[in-house]
Each structure stands twice: as structure tokens, then as C-alpha cells.
Amino acid sequence: MSTLEFNQLLLVNSDFLNPFAINLTRDKESAKDLVQETLYKAIANREKYINGTNIKAWLYTIMRNIFINDYRKKSKQHVIFDTTPNDFLLDFNQSAISNLAESKLRLKEIQTAVYHLPSIFKEPFLLYFDGYKYHEIAGILSEPLGTIKSRIHFARKLLKKQISRF
């Protein structure tokens, strides 16, 4: 199919896109943009259209995918409205600056709490914290698997009580 034939096929079948776009966006201006974007993508991907297939279904699919992708992008953006009379959009991509001194103090407190655990709980907990699996810890300490699991559980419980403000 030549480019001219494809463009004529698009023009003939583009009128049915408007109601579908309005149904998706619920806004006439957004619907016009969506139709324009759909036709642009259809022309840009003309070689992917198989001659003789349902062009309306192909265009519907393109439009639906564009709408879904735009919706996902917008849902991930943090945009707030400024309440000044001009109603400017402000991009809210600010991040909090962490206080390294505070986090180091917390880490030191956690390490102290782990150090003060009874050795029966501390050994399996530290091995688990280092990345060993339960069955590996059981082999290293020559203890049953259930015992290792319960000791790690009780170590977590004790740490949670000692460090309650986190």
C-alpha cells in the first residue's frame, strides 16, 4: 500500500475517533489532542499496518494505548496547584535533605542494641543479617532449623522493644 493510499484510508476513518477520544478524556480539547497524537502515531508506524486488516480497530488500539500511557505518566507526577490568582502549575519534585548526623546516631543505637542481645539470639541474628539463609545458619551453629528461626524471631522482638521510636 502506498503512502497516499494509506493517508486517504486514515482520513476516511478518522471521524470515528472523536467520540471515542471524548469518551476517554471527558474533555473536548484533550480529545482533539488525543486524536491528533493517534493519527501522528499511525502515520509514523504505517509499516506496521497490515493491508486488509480492520484499520478502525488498529486506530482504536493506538488511541487506547496512548491514553493509558499518558494516564500512567500523569499519575506518577507530583503536580500541585498554586492558589495565587494566576493558578500556575508548580512541579513538586522537591526531596527532603536527610540529616546524616541523625541517621548515624540511629545506626549507632541499633548497633548497640544488637550488641547487648543475649549471645543465644545475637549469633543467629547477625548471621541472618549478613545474608545467610536459615538452613545455612542451622548448619553453622549445629542447631535445628526451627530453633534458629525462633531465635531470630525473638531477637527481632527484643530489638523492636529496645528501639521503639523507629
N, C-alpha and C positions, 0 to 999 in steps of 0.2 A: 504494500500500500504506500503510495507516495505521500509526501508531506502535505500537499494541497488537499488530497482526498481525506487524510486524517483530520486536518483542520476543519474542513467542511463537516465531517461527521461530528466533531466536537461542537461546532456552532449549532447544528441541528438538535443535538441532545443536551445542550447546556441549560435550556429553560427549566427543565425539571429539577435542577439542582437548587434553585432558590427556595422552594418550600421546605426542602429537607434541611437546608442550612438555617433557615429561620426556626425550624423545629429544634435544631440542636442548640443554637446560640440564644434564642429568645430575644434577639436584638437585630434590627434591620441592617445597621451599619456593620456589625460584626459578621452578619450573614453575607453581606457583599464581599467583605474581605476574605471570608472562608471560600466563597465561590471562586473568587479571583485566584486564591492560592491553589485551589483544586485544579483549575484549568492550567495554571502555570506548571504544576507537578505533572499533569497529564501530558502536556507538550514536552516537558523535559524528559519524560520517561516513555516517549512514543514507541521506542523499540521494544518495550516490554508488553505492549498491547498485541494480542494475538488476533489477527484478522478473522472476522466471522464470529467472535465471541460477543457476549452482551456488553456493549460499551456503557450502558447505564449502570449496570452492576459494578463494572470496573471503576467508574467515576464515583459511585456511592462509597465504595471501599476506600478510595483515596481520600474522599472528604471525611469519612468517619475516622480514619487513622490520623489525619491532620488535626481534627478536633480533639481526639483523645490525647495526642502528644502535647498539644497546646494546653489542655486542661491539666495534665501532669506537671508541665513546667510551671504553670501558674500556682499550683498547689504547693510547690516546693519553695516558691519565692516568699520572702517576708516583706510585704509592702504595707505601709501604714498611711493613713490619710492625715495630712496636717490640717488642723481645724482653722487655719487662717482664712480670711475671705477668698483668697485665690485658690484654695484647695489643691495645693501642689502634692504630687506623689513623692514620697521620700522612700528611698531604698534602705531598709533596715538590716543591713549586713554588718552591724557592729558586733564585735565579740568582746566579752569581758576579759580583762587582763588578769591573769592569775598571779597570786602573791606567792612567790617561791619560798619565802621565809616561812609562811604559814604551812605550806604543804610539807616542807622539810620537818617542821615541828611535829606535824601529824604522823609523818612516816617514822620519826624517831620514837614517838609514843607507841605506835603499833609494834615496832621492833622490840621495845622494852616489854610490852605486854606479852609478846611471843616468847621472849627470853625468860619471863617469870612463870611460864606454864610449867606444870609438873613434867618431868622428863618422859613419863609414860605417854603423855599426849604430845609433847613437843617434837620428839623424834619422828613419829609418823607424819605429823602435820608439816614439818619442814621438808620432808622428802616429797610429800604431795605438792607442796608449794613450789618445789624445784622442778616439778613436771613429771614425776614418776606416777605410774598407774597403781591402782590399789593392789593388784596381784604382784607387781614388782616390789612394792613396799613390804608386802607379806613375805616374799621370798628373802628380801634383805634382812628383815628383823626376825625371821623364823617364827612368825606368828600366824594364826589362822586369818583368813580373809575377812570374816565377819568382825573379828576383834579390831583389825586395822580400820575398817570402816567406822565402827563405833567410836574408836579413839579420835579419829579425825573429826567426827561429828561433835564429840564433846569438847574438843579443842576449839572448834569454831564457836560453840555455845559459850565457852568461858571467855573467849576473846570478845564476843559480842557484848557480854555483860561488863567487861572491863572498859571497853571503848564504846560507851553507849551514845555519845553525842554525834557520831558519824551517821 
